[in-house]
């Protein structure tokens, strides 16, 4: 009996990673191998073929993974996010760029060994955008993939560059080599996620976490001071739709894909509209505004919404969770249950 191929998940301990493990396990096509700095908690280990604790900067470890497992899909989720990235830009560059380069090199080596393209799924971010003024942000409206690409955070710079690295490996890798035209190259696919909201995990202080932080505070009857102003607006997405996007892009026929990196959208709302949703669910919620100018500036540089026409046309992207369903069926019931006495 032929063994199932392996899907490697880096950054498996994150909120996307744990949800993806459960989804891939149910799907059943792949044996799951995970890599994270911290050991994977016991709850998720039975769903995996093998788990590793290690650093994506460790090239020897990655070579060992490639040698011992027939990896046909890589979900490269490991990253240093925007808030921490601004506190340590050099470390962010190491993890987000050099780490990604190591994974791409490994996937390309596997592609050549297997003589078929390894699929490399890369979650990018709306942080790849950078819009200089609020007037321009309003003028852009729903932004396309080729607009406003002047990110102001190290995380956004890293994500945009990593998209270009992936495009290079897929289309132009070692173009001057003697057999360049005949060589097999990896299959890079990326989505630019909006602010992701999970009902399963507590927000960890990310730049887009002011929304979910409000919900968790309200569910605990704690006051919350929002670090952006009431008019601040970015797109959001419920975590199940983020997993759906990755799986849909994984399954899309290569010939249908016109872009290396796609926008995916679900719903967009201002901080004030988020507050209204929170107070609808938790009438006693206490939300005030204590604007952090630096973090607010980052949010203001991100688009108010994204144009995901390309994803809808190329691989039939469509979110399951619009704003009403995201709050009423997914977020509020689960977060309320988490803190119920």
Secondary structure, 3 states (H helix, E strand, C coil): CCCCCEEEEECCCCHHHHHHHHHHHHHCCCEEEEEECCCCCHHHHCCCCEEEECCCCCHHHHHHHHHHCCEEEEEECCCCCHHHHHHCHHHHHHHHHHHHHHHHHHHHHHHHHHCCCCEEEEEEEHHHCCCCCHHHHHHHCEECCCCCCCCCCHHHHHHHHHHHHHHHHHHCCCCCCCCHHHCCCCEEEEEEECEEECCCCCCCCCCCCHHHHHHHHHHCCCCEEECCCCCCEEEEEEHHHHHHHHHHHHHCCHHHCCCCEEECCCEEEEHHHHHHHHHHHCCCCCEEECCCHHHHHHHHHCCCEECCHHHHHHHCCCCCCCHHHHHHHHHHHHHHHHCCC
